[in-house]
Amino acid sequence: MSVPDERIEVQYAVATGGIPGAETLRLWVERALQGRQPAAELAVRIVDEAEITALNRRYRHKDGATNVLSFPFDSMPGVDTEQLGDIVICAPVVAAEAVIQGKVLDAHWAHMVIHGVLHLLGYDHHAETDAQEMEDLETRLLAELGFPAPYS
């Protein structure tokens, strides 16, 4: 399955080094969707700490910046749509986490994209069994992309 580029919108609201290009982000989105969602439209927005902090406060009622937020699209009953939702990723948080956790920056970016897409697909990590399922899937998808396990 390959999602046409125009169905995965990439927005850059911050300009800093180390952010993957749109084609790379789309590749990671496609990998997460493969075999799970036959057709999808979504946006990936790369932001700074101020924007993610405002979104985190407004929608999760939590203070501070976070690495990734997912906003699943909730269509009206009876309306079929390929709209999956939006993923917002904070570039400075991802960069800082990669350093602190000793991860290759691209590997951490790929993980955040895949993690965000899986949330849009309904995966969750609140319960231990759900968390293990999601982590196992993330690890497998990242391995397919040539990246190490993110939780080791």
Stockholm file with secondary structure:
# STOCKHOLM 1.0

chainA/1-152         MSVPDERIEVQYAVATGGIPGAETLRLWVERALQGRQPAAELAVRIVDEAEITALNRRYRHKDGATNVLSFPFDSMPGVDTEQLGDIVICAPVVAAEAVIQGKVLDAHWAHMVIHGVLHLLGYDHHAETDAQEMEDLETRLLAELGFPAPYS
#=GR chainA/1-152 SS CCCCGGGEEEEECCCCTTCCCHHHHHHHHHHHHTTTCSSCEEEEEEECHHHHHHHHHHHHCCCSCCSEEEEECCCCTTCCCCEEEEEEEEHHHHHHHHHHHTCCHHHHHHHHHHHHHHHHTTCCCSSHHHHHHHHHHHHHHHHHTTCCCTTC
#=GC SS_cons         CCCCGGGEEEEECCCCTTCCCHHHHHHHHHHHHTTTCSSCEEEEEEECHHHHHHHHHHHHCCCSCCSEEEEECCCCTTCCCCEEEEEEEEHHHHHHHHHHHTCCHHHHHHHHHHHHHHHHTTCCCSSHHHHHHHHHHHHHHHHHTTCCCTTC
//
